[in-house]
Structures are given as C-alpha cells and as structure tokens.
C-alpha cells in the first residue's frame, strides 16, 4: 500500500533538516510551541499558515506539495490504465 502524504510530517522534516529552531519559528509565527507540535501532527495545513511558513523560510511549500500531488496523481492514473488493460 502506498504511503499517505502527510503535510505536517513533511514540514517537520524540513524544519529538522534545515536546523530551524522551534523557539525562533514560534516567535516569527507569534504562536506557542504546542501550536507547532499540533501542526506537525496534522495531515493538512490552512493555506494562510502555509503561505506564512513559505515566506518565512523562503521556500515554496505550495510548489513542493503540488509536485507530490502530481506524482501521486500520475501513479494513480497509470495504475488505473494498467488495471483497465488487464480487465479487457
């Protein structure tokens, strides 16, 4: 079974891999640590929050996640086409 895309986990991976301090990020986002911890556990993020994070990190999370979506969509289409070819 294919792994489900989890935006909160992906964002946490980005934060960790880039050495971003949660205290700094909380200050920039005007939020508490628990808010970020909760965000890491969600599989969705509001677009305004994602925009703020993208601007703060100078990283286009929208593009990154859009590419992930496109890859999964293409894979699903390929599987559907393969299944139809074997069904006929």
PDB file of N, CA, C and O in Angstrom:
ATOM      1  N   UNK A   1       0.847  -1.179   0.000  1.00  0.00           N
ATOM      2  CA  UNK A   1       0.000   0.000   0.000  1.00  0.00           C
ATOM      3  C   UNK A   1       0.890   1.239   0.000  1.00  0.00           C
ATOM      4  O   UNK A   1       1.899   1.291   0.703  1.00  0.00           O
ATOM      5  N   UNK A   2       0.501   2.246  -0.803  1.00  0.00           N
ATOM      6  CA  UNK A   2       1.336   3.434  -0.892  1.00  0.00           C
ATOM      7  C   UNK A   2       1.193   4.306   0.345  1.00  0.00           C
ATOM      8  O   UNK A   2       0.136   4.368   0.974  1.00  0.00           O
ATOM      9  N   UNK A   3       2.289   4.975   0.673  1.00  0.00           N
ATOM     10  CA  UNK A   3       2.324   5.813   1.861  1.00  0.00           C
ATOM     11  C   UNK A   3       1.490   7.069   1.640  1.00  0.00           C
ATOM     12  O   UNK A   3       1.591   7.709   0.593  1.00  0.00           O
ATOM     13  N   UNK A   4       0.677   7.417   2.614  1.00  0.00           N
ATOM     14  CA  UNK A   4      -0.163   8.605   2.542  1.00  0.00           C
ATOM     15  C   UNK A   4       0.688   9.849   2.753  1.00  0.00           C
ATOM     16  O   UNK A   4       1.556   9.878   3.626  1.00  0.00           O
ATOM     17  N   UNK A   5       0.437  10.866   1.955  1.00  0.00           N
ATOM     18  CA  UNK A   5       1.147  12.135   2.086  1.00  0.00           C
ATOM     19  C   UNK A   5       0.681  12.830   3.361  1.00  0.00           C
ATOM     20  O   UNK A   5      -0.521  12.979   3.582  1.00  0.00           O
ATOM     21  N   UNK A   6       1.612  13.249   4.190  1.00  0.00           N
ATOM     22  CA  UNK A   6       1.283  13.897   5.463  1.00  0.00           C
ATOM     23  C   UNK A   6       2.047  15.214   5.532  1.00  0.00           C
ATOM     24  O   UNK A   6       3.249  15.241   5.796  1.00  0.00           O
ATOM     25  N   UNK A   7       1.330  16.295   5.292  1.00  0.00           N
ATOM     26  CA  UNK A   7       1.966  17.602   5.190  1.00  0.00           C
ATOM     27  C   UNK A   7       2.636  18.038   6.494  1.00  0.00           C
ATOM     28  O   UNK A   7       3.697  18.662   6.462  1.00  0.00           O
ATOM     29  N   UNK A   8       2.035  17.720   7.632  1.00  0.00           N
ATOM     30  CA  UNK A   8       2.632  18.084   8.919  1.00  0.00           C
ATOM     31  C   UNK A   8       3.968  17.390   9.143  1.00  0.00           C
ATOM     32  O   UNK A   8       4.925  18.012   9.604  1.00  0.00           O
ATOM     33  N   UNK A   9       4.033  16.108   8.821  1.00  0.00           N
ATOM     34  CA  UNK A   9       5.287  15.368   8.964  1.00  0.00           C
ATOM     35  C   UNK A   9       6.342  15.901   8.008  1.00  0.00           C
ATOM     36  O   UNK A   9       7.512  16.018   8.372  1.00  0.00           O
ATOM     37  N   UNK A  10       5.926  16.228   6.771  1.00  0.00           N
ATOM     38  CA  UNK A  10       6.878  16.765   5.799  1.00  0.00           C
ATOM     39  C   UNK A  10       7.433  18.108   6.256  1.00  0.00           C
ATOM     40  O   UNK A  10       8.621  18.386   6.095  1.00  0.00           O
ATOM     41  N   UNK A  11       6.564  18.940   6.829  1.00  0.00           N
ATOM     42  CA  UNK A  11       7.036  20.233   7.314  1.00  0.00           C
ATOM     43  C   UNK A  11       8.011  20.045   8.480  1.00  0.00           C
ATOM     44  O   UNK A  11       9.027  20.735   8.561  1.00  0.00           O
ATOM     45  N   UNK A  12       7.701  19.115   9.376  1.00  0.00           N
ATOM     46  CA  UNK A  12       8.605  18.832  10.497  1.00  0.00           C
ATOM     47  C   UNK A  12       9.962  18.345   9.991  1.00  0.00           C
ATOM     48  O   UNK A  12      11.002  18.755  10.506  1.00  0.00           O
ATOM     49  N   UNK A  13       9.952  17.473   8.988  1.00  0.00           N
ATOM     50  CA  UNK A  13      11.210  17.006   8.388  1.00  0.00           C
ATOM     51  C   UNK A  13      12.023  18.174   7.842  1.00  0.00           C
ATOM     52  O   UNK A  13      13.242  18.223   8.006  1.00  0.00           O
ATOM     53  N   UNK A  14      11.343  19.107   7.197  1.00  0.00           N
ATOM     54  CA  UNK A  14      12.023  20.281   6.638  1.00  0.00           C
ATOM     55  C   UNK A  14      12.659  21.101   7.755  1.00  0.00           C
ATOM     56  O   UNK A  14      13.822  21.493   7.657  1.00  0.00           O
ATOM     57  N   UNK A  15      11.903  21.360   8.810  1.00  0.00           N
ATOM     58  CA  UNK A  15      12.384  22.143   9.953  1.00  0.00           C
ATOM     59  C   UNK A  15      13.624  21.475  10.546  1.00  0.00           C
ATOM     60  O   UNK A  15      14.637  22.132  10.783  1.00  0.00           O
ATOM     61  N   UNK A  16      13.539  20.183  10.780  1.00  0.00           N
ATOM     62  CA  UNK A  16      14.663  19.448  11.373  1.00  0.00           C
ATOM     63  C   UNK A  16      15.883  19.426  10.458  1.00  0.00           C
ATOM     64  O   UNK A  16      17.008  19.637  10.911  1.00  0.00           O
ATOM     65  N   UNK A  17      15.660  19.171   9.175  1.00  0.00           N
ATOM     66  CA  UNK A  17      16.793  19.041   8.258  1.00  0.00           C
ATOM     67  C   UNK A  17      17.493  20.371   7.978  1.00  0.00           C
ATOM     68  O   UNK A  17      18.646  20.390   7.550  1.00  0.00           O
ATOM     69  N   UNK A  18      16.799  21.474   8.220  1.00  0.00           N
ATOM     70  CA  UNK A  18      17.396  22.791   7.986  1.00  0.00           C
ATOM     71  C   UNK A  18      17.857  23.463   9.286  1.00  0.00           C
ATOM     72  O   UNK A  18      18.280  24.619   9.273  1.00  0.00           O
ATOM     73  N   UNK A  19      17.774  22.744  10.392  1.00  0.00           N
ATOM     74  CA  UNK A  19      18.271  23.267  11.662  1.00  0.00           C
ATOM     75  C   UNK A  19      17.515  24.480  12.180  1.00  0.00           C
ATOM     76  O   UNK A  19      18.086  25.332  12.860  1.00  0.00           O
ATOM     77  N   UNK A  20      16.248  24.555  11.860  1.00  0.00           N
ATOM     78  CA  UNK A  20      15.431  25.691  12.288  1.00  0.00           C
ATOM     79  C   UNK A  20      15.004  25.468  13.734  1.00  0.00           C
ATOM     80  O   UNK A  20      14.461  24.419  14.080  1.00  0.00           O
ATOM     81  N   UNK A  21      15.252  26.449  14.552  1.00  0.00           N
ATOM     82  CA  UNK A  21      14.899  26.359  15.971  1.00  0.00           C
ATOM     83  C   UNK A  21      13.415  26.668  16.149  1.00  0.00           C
ATOM     84  O   UNK A  21      12.905  27.664  15.634  1.00  0.00           O
ATOM     85  N   UNK A  22      12.735  25.794  16.887  1.00  0.00           N
ATOM     86  CA  UNK A  22      11.303  25.988  17.116  1.00  0.00           C
ATOM     87  C   UNK A  22      11.025  27.299  17.845  1.00  0.00           C
ATOM     88  O   UNK A  22      10.024  27.962  17.572  1.00  0.00           O
ATOM     89  N   UNK A  23      11.903  27.674  18.767  1.00  0.00           N
ATOM     90  CA  UNK A  23      11.714  28.921  19.507  1.00  0.00           C
ATOM     91  C   UNK A  23      11.702  30.112  18.540  1.00  0.00           C
ATOM     92  O   UNK A  23      10.875  31.015  18.670  1.00  0.00           O
ATOM     93  N   UNK A  24      12.619  30.107  17.576  1.00  0.00           N
ATOM     94  CA  UNK A  24      12.666  31.182  16.584  1.00  0.00           C
ATOM     95  C   UNK A  24      11.392  31.180  15.733  1.00  0.00           C
ATOM     96  O   UNK A  24      10.780  32.225  15.508  1.00  0.00           O
ATOM     97  N   UNK A  25      11.004  29.988  15.266  1.00  0.00           N
ATOM     98  CA  UNK A  25       9.828  29.876  14.415  1.00  0.00           C
ATOM     99  C   UNK A  25       8.568  30.318  15.158  1.00  0.00           C
ATOM    100  O   UNK A  25       7.713  30.995  14.587  1.00  0.00           O
ATOM    101  N   UNK A  26       8.457  29.940  16.414  1.00  0.00           N
ATOM    102  CA  UNK A  26       7.309  30.367  17.227  1.00  0.00           C
ATOM    103  C   UNK A  26       7.265  31.887  17.329  1.00  0.00           C
ATOM    104  O   UNK A  26       6.196  32.489  17.229  1.00  0.00           O
ATOM    105  N   UNK A  27       8.410  32.498  17.526  1.00  0.00           N
ATOM    106  CA  UNK A  27       8.475  33.952  17.599  1.00  0.00           C
ATOM    107  C   UNK A  27       8.023  34.602  16.301  1.00  0.00           C
ATOM    108  O   UNK A  27       7.293  35.592  16.314  1.00  0.00           O
ATOM    109  N   UNK A  28       8.459  34.043  15.188  1.00  0.00           N
ATOM    110  CA  UNK A  28       8.084  34.585  13.884  1.00  0.00           C
ATOM    111  C   UNK A  28       6.604  34.362  13.569  1.00  0.00           C
ATOM    112  O   UNK A  28       5.965  35.193  12.924  1.00  0.00           O
ATOM    113  N   UNK A  29       6.076  33.244  14.028  1.00  0.00           N
ATOM    114  CA  UNK A  29       4.682  32.897  13.755  1.00  0.00           C
ATOM    115  C   UNK A  29       3.727  33.447  14.817  1.00  0.00           C
ATOM    116  O   UNK A  29       2.507  33.381  14.667  1.00  0.00           O
ATOM    117  N   UNK A  30       4.301  33.988  15.885  1.00  0.00           N
ATOM    118  CA  UNK A  30       3.503  34.501  17.015  1.00  0.00           C
ATOM    119  C   UNK A  30       2.587  33.410  17.566  1.00  0.00           C
ATOM    120  O   UNK A  30       1.374  33.583  17.689  1.00  0.00           O
ATOM    121  N   UNK A  31       3.220  32.279  17.891  1.00  0.00           N
ATOM    122  CA  UNK A  31       2.453  31.153  18.421  1.00  0.00           C
ATOM    123  C   UNK A  31       3.278  30.438  19.484  1.00  0.00           C
ATOM    124  O   UNK A  31       4.460  30.730  19.666  1.00  0.00           O
ATOM    125  N   UNK A  32       2.651  29.509  20.175  1.00  0.00           N
ATOM    126  CA  UNK A  32       3.317  28.699  21.194  1.00  0.00           C
ATOM    127  C   UNK A  32       3.867  27.425  20.559  1.00  0.00           C
ATOM    128  O   UNK A  32       3.432  27.013  19.483  1.00  0.00           O
ATOM    129  N   UNK A  33       4.820  26.816  21.234  1.00  0.00           N
ATOM    130  CA  UNK A  33       5.399  25.553  20.754  1.00  0.00           C
ATOM    131  C   UNK A  33       4.331  24.491  20.508  1.00  0.00           C
ATOM    132  O   UNK A  33       4.389  23.756  19.523  1.00  0.00           O
ATOM    133  N   UNK A  34       3.361  24.419  21.409  1.00  0.00           N
ATOM    134  CA  UNK A  34       2.305  23.410  21.261  1.00  0.00           C
ATOM    135  C   UNK A  34       1.552  23.575  19.945  1.00  0.00           C
ATOM    136  O   UNK A  34       1.103  22.593  19.355  1.00  0.00           O
ATOM    137  N   UNK A  35       1.415  24.821  19.487  1.00  0.00           N
ATOM    138  CA  UNK A  35       0.749  25.067  18.207  1.00  0.00           C
ATOM    139  C   UNK A  35       1.532  24.408  17.080  1.00  0.00           C
ATOM    140  O   UNK A  35       0.947  23.787  16.194  1.00  0.00           O
ATOM    141  N   UNK A  36       2.858  24.543  17.113  1.00  0.00           N
ATOM    142  CA  UNK A  36       3.687  23.906  16.085  1.00  0.00           C
ATOM    143  C   UNK A  36       3.653  22.394  16.210  1.00  0.00           C
ATOM    144  O   UNK A  36       3.574  21.689  15.204  1.00  0.00           O
ATOM    145  N   UNK A  37       3.713  21.889  17.437  1.00  0.00           N
ATOM    146  CA  UNK A  37       3.642  20.437  17.625  1.00  0.00           C
ATOM    147  C   UNK A  37       2.324  19.886  17.067  1.00  0.00           C
ATOM    148  O   UNK A  37       2.304  18.825  16.443  1.00  0.00           O
ATOM    149  N   UNK A  38       1.241  20.604  17.295  1.00  0.00           N
ATOM    150  CA  UNK A  38      -0.055  20.191  16.751  1.00  0.00           C
ATOM    151  C   UNK A  38      -0.056  20.242  15.226  1.00  0.00           C
ATOM    152  O   UNK A  38      -0.628  19.372  14.570  1.00  0.00           O
ATOM    153  N   UNK A  39       0.583  21.259  14.671  1.00  0.00           N
ATOM    154  CA  UNK A  39       0.673  21.394  13.220  1.00  0.00           C
ATOM    155  C   UNK A  39       1.428  20.214  12.614  1.00  0.00           C
ATOM    156  O   UNK A  39       1.053  19.709  11.556  1.00  0.00           O
ATOM    157  N   UNK A  40       2.486  19.779  13.284  1.00  0.00           N
ATOM    158  CA  UNK A  40       3.278  18.644  12.793  1.00  0.00           C
ATOM    159  C   UNK A  40       2.456  17.358  12.733  1.00  0.00           C
ATOM    160  O   UNK A  40       2.761  16.464  11.945  1.00  0.00           O
ATOM    161  N   UNK A  41       1.428  17.262  13.554  1.00  0.00           N
ATOM    162  CA  UNK A  41       0.616  16.042  13.603  1.00  0.00           C
ATOM    163  C   UNK A  41      -0.570  16.064  12.656  1.00  0.00           C
ATOM    164  O   UNK A  41      -1.237  15.046  12.470  1.00  0.00           O
ATOM    165  N   UNK A  42      -0.838  17.216  12.056  1.00  0.00           N
ATOM    166  CA  UNK A  42      -1.970  17.314  11.128  1.00  0.00           C
ATOM    167  C   UNK A  42      -1.543  16.901   9.726  1.00  0.00           C
ATOM    168  O   UNK A  42      -0.400  17.121   9.325  1.00  0.00           O
ATOM    169  N   UNK A  43      -2.462  16.305   8.992  1.00  0.00           N
ATOM    170  CA  UNK A  43      -2.161  15.973   7.601  1.00  0.00           C
ATOM    171  C   UNK A  43      -2.696  17.040   6.649  1.00  0.00           C
ATOM    172  O   UNK A  43      -2.804  16.812   5.444  1.00  0.00           O
ATOM    173  N   UNK A  44      -3.028  18.199   7.198  1.00  0.00           N
ATOM    174  CA  UNK A  44      -3.444  19.348   6.406  1.00  0.00           C
ATOM    175  C   UNK A  44      -2.987  20.611   7.132  1.00  0.00           C
ATOM    176  O   UNK A  44      -2.827  20.618   8.352  1.00  0.00           O
ATOM    177  N   UNK A  45      -2.781  21.672   6.365  1.00  0.00           N
ATOM    178  CA  UNK A  45      -2.401  22.972   6.928  1.00  0.00           C
ATOM    179  C   UNK A  45      -3.189  24.028   6.161  1.00  0.00           C
ATOM    180  O   UNK A  45      -3.250  23.989   4.932  1.00  0.00           O
ATOM    181  N   UNK A  46      -3.787  24.963   6.877  1.00  0.00           N
ATOM    182  CA  UNK A  46      -4.507  26.053   6.218  1.00  0.00           C
ATOM    183  C   UNK A  46      -3.575  26.788   5.265  1.00  0.00           C
ATOM    184  O   UNK A  46      -2.385  26.944   5.543  1.00  0.00           O
ATOM    185  N   UNK A  47      -4.118  27.234   4.153  1.00  0.00           N
ATOM    186  CA  UNK A  47      -3.289  27.889   3.134  1.00  0.00           C
ATOM    187  C   UNK A  47      -2.633  29.167   3.645  1.00  0.00           C
ATOM    188  O   UNK A  47      -1.516  29.488   3.240  1.00  0.00           O
ATOM    189  N   UNK A  48      -3.311  29.903   4.533  1.00  0.00           N
ATOM    190  CA  UNK A  48      -2.686  31.127   5.051  1.00  0.00           C
ATOM    191  C   UNK A  48      -1.483  30.799   5.945  1.00  0.00           C
ATOM    192  O   UNK A  48      -0.498  31.537   5.953  1.00  0.00           O
ATOM    193  N   UNK A  49      -1.560  29.709   6.688  1.00  0.00           N
ATOM    194  CA  UNK A  49      -0.427  29.271   7.517  1.00  0.00           C
ATOM    195  C   UNK A  49       0.703  28.784   6.621  1.00  0.00           C
ATOM    196  O   UNK A  49       1.870  29.097   6.856  1.00  0.00           O
ATOM    197  N   UNK A  50       0.354  28.019   5.598  1.00  0.00           N
ATOM    198  CA  UNK A  50       1.368  27.525   4.676  1.00  0.00           C
ATOM    199  C   UNK A  50       2.057  28.687   3.952  1.00  0.00           C
ATOM    200  O   UNK A  50       3.263  28.634   3.708  1.00  0.00           O
ATOM    201  N   UNK A  51       1.307  29.723   3.610  1.00  0.00           N
ATOM    202  CA  UNK A  51       1.889  30.906   2.973  1.00  0.00           C
ATOM    203  C   UNK A  51       2.870  31.592   3.917  1.00  0.00           C
ATOM    204  O   UNK A  51       3.968  31.971   3.509  1.00  0.00           O
ATOM    205  N   UNK A  52       2.477  31.750   5.169  1.00  0.00           N
ATOM    206  CA  UNK A  52       3.353  32.389   6.154  1.00  0.00           C
ATOM    207  C   UNK A  52       4.641  31.580   6.333  1.00  0.00           C
ATOM    208  O   UNK A  52       5.733  32.146   6.384  1.00  0.00           O
ATOM    209  N   UNK A  53       4.509  30.276   6.425  1.00  0.00           N
ATOM    210  CA  UNK A  53       5.682  29.406   6.570  1.00  0.00           C
ATOM    211  C   UNK A  53       6.581  29.487   5.338  1.00  0.00           C
ATOM    212  O   UNK A  53       7.806  29.521   5.457  1.00  0.00           O
ATOM    213  N   UNK A  54       5.972  29.516   4.167  1.00  0.00           N
ATOM    214  CA  UNK A  54       6.738  29.616   2.926  1.00  0.00           C
ATOM    215  C   UNK A  54       7.523  30.919   2.867  1.00  0.00           C
ATOM    216  O   UNK A  54       8.693  30.930   2.485  1.00  0.00           O
ATOM    217  N   UNK A  55       6.883  32.001   3.241  1.00  0.00           N
ATOM    218  CA  UNK A  55       7.554  33.305   3.218  1.00  0.00           C
ATOM    219  C   UNK A  55       8.667  33.382   4.256  1.00  0.00           C
ATOM    220  O   UNK A  55       9.746  33.907   3.977  1.00  0.00           O
ATOM    221  N   UNK A  56       8.409  32.865   5.441  1.00  0.00           N
ATOM    222  CA  UNK A  56       9.428  32.875   6.494  1.00  0.00           C
ATOM    223  C   UNK A  56      10.658  32.067   6.101  1.00  0.00           C
ATOM    224  O   UNK A  56      11.786  32.478   6.373  1.00  0.00           O
ATOM    225  N   UNK A  57      10.447  30.929   5.467  1.00  0.00           N
ATOM    226  CA  UNK A  57      11.541  30.028   5.131  1.00  0.00           C
ATOM    227  C   UNK A  57      12.106  30.267   3.729  1.00  0.00           C
ATOM    228  O   UNK A  57      13.090  29.648   3.325  1.00  0.00           O
ATOM    229  N   UNK A  58      11.451  31.187   2.993  1.00  0.00           N
ATOM    230  CA  UNK A  58      11.855  31.441   1.601  1.00  0.00           C
ATOM    231  C   UNK A  58      11.896  30.119   0.822  1.00  0.00           C
ATOM    232  O   UNK A  58      12.818  29.845   0.054  1.00  0.00           O
ATOM    233  N   UNK A  59      10.871  29.331   1.053  1.00  0.00           N
ATOM    234  CA  UNK A  59      10.734  28.013   0.416  1.00  0.00           C
ATOM    235  C   UNK A  59       9.281  27.849  -0.015  1.00  0.00           C
ATOM    236  O   UNK A  59       8.366  28.041   0.785  1.00  0.00           O
ATOM    237  N   UNK A  60       9.076  27.498  -1.264  1.00  0.00           N
ATOM    238  CA  UNK A  60       7.720  27.376  -1.791  1.00  0.00           C
ATOM    239  C   UNK A  60       7.141  25.995  -1.459  1.00  0.00           C
ATOM    240  O   UNK A  60       7.258  25.048  -2.237  1.00  0.00           O
ATOM    241  N   UNK A  61       6.513  25.913  -0.281  1.00  0.00           N
ATOM    242  CA  UNK A  61       5.893  24.654   0.122  1.00  0.00           C
ATOM    243  C   UNK A  61       4.724  24.305  -0.792  1.00  0.00           C
ATOM    244  O   UNK A  61       4.428  23.128  -0.998  1.00  0.00           O
ATOM    245  N   UNK A  62       4.056  25.321  -1.344  1.00  0.00           N
ATOM    246  CA  UNK A  62       2.954  25.056  -2.265  1.00  0.00           C
ATOM    247  C   UNK A  62       3.453  24.270  -3.479  1.00  0.00           C
ATOM    248  O   UNK A  62       2.831  23.291  -3.892  1.00  0.00           O
ATOM    249  N   UNK A  63       4.570  24.704  -4.041  1.00  0.00           N
ATOM    250  CA  UNK A  63       5.128  24.012  -5.201  1.00  0.00           C
ATOM    251  C   UNK A  63       5.576  22.596  -4.827  1.00  0.00           C
ATOM    252  O   UNK A  63       5.314  21.637  -5.553  1.00  0.00           O
ATOM    253  N   UNK A  64       6.245  22.484  -3.698  1.00  0.00           N
ATOM    254  CA  UNK A  64       6.715  21.166  -3.250  1.00  0.00           C
ATOM    255  C   UNK A  64       5.554  20.191  -3.094  1.00  0.00           C
ATOM    256  O   UNK A  64       5.617  19.058  -3.572  1.00  0.00           O
ATOM    257  N   UNK A  65       4.507  20.633  -2.431  1.00  0.00           N
ATOM    258  CA  UNK A  65       3.377  19.747  -2.180  1.00  0.00           C
ATOM    259  C   UNK A  65       2.564  19.518  -3.451  1.00  0.00           C
ATOM    260  O   UNK A  65       1.961  18.459  -3.625  1.00  0.00           O
ATOM    261  N   UNK A  66       2.549  20.505  -4.330  1.00  0.00           N
ATOM    262  CA  UNK A  66       1.870  20.340  -5.610  1.00  0.00           C
ATOM    263  C   UNK A  66       2.576  19.276  -6.453  1.00  0.00           C
ATOM    264  O   UNK A  66       1.918  18.464  -7.103  1.00  0.00           O
ATOM    265  N   UNK A  67       3.897  19.276  -6.446  1.00  0.00           N
ATOM    266  CA  UNK A  67       4.662  18.255  -7.165  1.00  0.00           C
ATOM    267  C   UNK A  67       4.373  16.859  -6.604  1.00  0.00           C
ATOM    268  O   UNK A  67       4.218  15.896  -7.355  1.00  0.00           O
ATOM    269  N   UNK A  68       4.304  16.769  -5.292  1.00  0.00           N
ATOM    270  CA  UNK A  68       3.982  15.489  -4.643  1.00  0.00           C
ATOM    271  C   UNK A  68       2.605  15.008  -5.108  1.00  0.00           C
ATOM    272  O   UNK A  68       2.416  13.834  -5.425  1.00  0.00           O
ATOM    273  N   UNK A  69       1.654  15.937  -5.141  1.00  0.00           N
ATOM    274  CA  UNK A  69       0.300  15.606  -5.580  1.00  0.00           C
ATOM    275  C   UNK A  69       0.307  15.130  -7.033  1.00  0.00           C
ATOM    276  O   UNK A  69      -0.332  14.132  -7.363  1.00  0.00           O
ATOM    277  N   UNK A  70       1.030  15.844  -7.900  1.00  0.00           N
ATOM    278  CA  UNK A  70       1.087  15.475  -9.317  1.00  0.00           C
ATOM    279  C   UNK A  70       1.686  14.090  -9.508  1.00  0.00           C
ATOM    280  O   UNK A  70       1.202  13.312 -10.330  1.00  0.00           O
ATOM    281  N   UNK A  71       2.723  13.778  -8.762  1.00  0.00           N
ATOM    282  CA  UNK A  71       3.343  12.460  -8.860  1.00  0.00           C
ATOM    283  C   UNK A  71       2.361  11.364  -8.444  1.00  0.00           C
ATOM    284  O   UNK A  71       2.249  10.335  -9.110  1.00  0.00           O
ATOM    285  N   UNK A  72       1.658  11.593  -7.347  1.00  0.00           N
ATOM    286  CA  UNK A  72       0.696  10.595  -6.879  1.00  0.00           C
ATOM    287  C   UNK A  72      -0.462  10.441  -7.868  1.00  0.00           C
ATOM    288  O   UNK A  72      -0.951   9.333  -8.088  1.00  0.00           O
ATOM    289  N   UNK A  73      -0.894  11.550  -8.459  1.00  0.00           N
ATOM    290  CA  UNK A  73      -1.980  11.509  -9.432  1.00  0.00           C
ATOM    291  C   UNK A  73      -1.559  10.724 -10.672  1.00  0.00           C
ATOM    292  O   UNK A  73      -2.329   9.911 -11.183  1.00  0.00           O
ATOM    293  N   UNK A  74      -0.349  10.962 -11.155  1.00  0.00           N
ATOM    294  CA  UNK A  74       0.157  10.222 -12.309  1.00  0.00           C
ATOM    295  C   UNK A  74       0.260   8.729 -12.013  1.00  0.00           C
ATOM    296  O   UNK A  74      -0.095   7.901 -12.852  1.00  0.00           O
ATOM    297  N   UNK A  75       0.742   8.388 -10.832  1.00  0.00           N
ATOM    298  CA  UNK A  75       0.844   6.987 -10.433  1.00  0.00           C
ATOM    299  C   UNK A  75      -0.540   6.338 -10.396  1.00  0.00           C
ATOM    300  O   UNK A  75      -0.721   5.211 -10.858  1.00  0.00           O
ATOM    301  N   UNK A  76      -1.506   7.056  -9.845  1.00  0.00           N
ATOM    302  CA  UNK A  76      -2.867   6.527  -9.768  1.00  0.00           C
ATOM    303  C   UNK A  76      -3.444   6.328 -11.169  1.00  0.00           C
ATOM    304  O   UNK A  76      -4.100   5.321 -11.435  1.00  0.00           O
ATOM    305  N   UNK A  77      -3.202   7.283 -12.057  1.00  0.00           N
ATOM    306  CA  UNK A  77      -3.688   7.157 -13.434  1.00  0.00           C
ATOM    307  C   UNK A  77      -3.046   5.964 -14.135  1.00  0.00           C
ATOM    308  O   UNK A  77      -3.715   5.225 -14.858  1.00  0.00           O
ATOM    309  N   UNK A  78      -1.752   5.783 -13.918  1.00  0.00           N
ATOM    310  CA  UNK A  78      -1.046   4.665 -14.535  1.00  0.00           C
ATOM    311  C   UNK A  78      -1.596   3.337 -14.031  1.00  0.00           C
ATOM    312  O   UNK A  78      -1.772   2.400 -14.810  1.00  0.00           O
ATOM    313  N   UNK A  79      -1.868   3.253 -12.736  1.00  0.00           N
ATOM    314  CA  UNK A  79      -2.424   2.018 -12.167  1.00  0.00           C
ATOM    315  C   UNK A  79      -3.814   1.748 -12.725  1.00  0.00           C
ATOM    316  O   UNK A  79      -4.157   0.605 -13.028  1.00  0.00           O
ATOM    317  N   UNK A  80      -4.608   2.796 -12.857  1.00  0.00           N
ATOM    318  CA  UNK A  80      -5.963   2.644 -13.400  1.00  0.00           C
ATOM    319  C   UNK A  80      -5.905   2.170 -14.842  1.00  0.00           C
ATOM    320  O   UNK A  80      -6.668   1.290 -15.239  1.00  0.00           O
ATOM    321  N   UNK A  81      -4.999   2.752 -15.632  1.00  0.00           N
ATOM    322  CA  UNK A  81      -4.848   2.360 -17.030  1.00  0.00           C
ATOM    323  C   UNK A  81      -4.389   0.909 -17.134  1.00  0.00           C
ATOM    324  O   UNK A  81      -4.897   0.150 -17.960  1.00  0.00           O
ATOM    325  N   UNK A  82      -3.435   0.527 -16.301  1.00  0.00           N
ATOM    326  CA  UNK A  82      -2.942  -0.848 -16.294  1.00  0.00           C
ATOM    327  C   UNK A  82      -4.065  -1.815 -15.931  1.00  0.00           C
ATOM    328  O   UNK A  82      -4.217  -2.867 -16.551  1.00  0.00           O
ATOM    329  N   UNK A  83      -4.851  -1.444 -14.913  1.00  0.00           N
ATOM    330  CA  UNK A  83      -5.964  -2.293 -14.477  1.00  0.00           C
ATOM    331  C   UNK A  83      -6.990  -2.438 -15.612  1.00  0.00           C
ATOM    332  O   UNK A  83      -7.497  -3.536 -15.839  1.00  0.00           O
ATOM    333  N   UNK A  84      -7.296  -1.365 -16.316  1.00  0.00           N
ATOM    334  CA  UNK A  84      -8.266  -1.418 -17.424  1.00  0.00           C
ATOM    335  C   UNK A  84      -7.741  -2.312 -18.549  1.00  0.00           C
ATOM    336  O   UNK A  84      -8.502  -3.065 -19.157  1.00  0.00           O
ATOM    337  N   UNK A  85      -6.443  -2.225 -18.821  1.00  0.00           N
ATOM    338  CA  UNK A  85      -5.858  -3.046 -19.891  1.00  0.00           C
ATOM    339  C   UNK A  85      -5.952  -4.528 -19.568  1.00  0.00           C
ATOM    340  O   UNK A  85      -6.175  -5.337 -20.469  1.00  0.00           O
ATOM    341  N   UNK A  86      -5.788  -4.900 -18.313  1.00  0.00           N
ATOM    342  CA  UNK A  86      -5.883  -6.309 -17.921  1.00  0.00           C
ATOM    343  C   UNK A  86      -7.316  -6.778 -17.772  1.00  0.00           C
ATOM    344  O   UNK A  86      -7.582  -7.978 -17.835  1.00  0.00           O
ATOM    345  N   UNK A  87      -8.236  -5.860 -17.578  1.00  0.00           N
ATOM    346  CA  UNK A  87      -9.641  -6.225 -17.399  1.00  0.00           C
ATOM    347  C   UNK A  87     -10.317  -6.504 -18.719  1.00  0.00           C
ATOM    348  O   UNK A  87     -11.317  -7.222 -18.757  1.00  0.00           O
ATOM    349  N   UNK A  88      -9.801  -5.959 -19.802  1.00  0.00           N
ATOM    350  CA  UNK A  88     -10.463  -6.142 -21.097  1.00  0.00           C
ATOM    351  C   UNK A  88      -9.921  -7.312 -21.870  1.00  0.00           C
ATOM    352  O   UNK A  88     -10.382  -7.588 -22.978  1.00  0.00           O
TER     353      UNK A  88
END
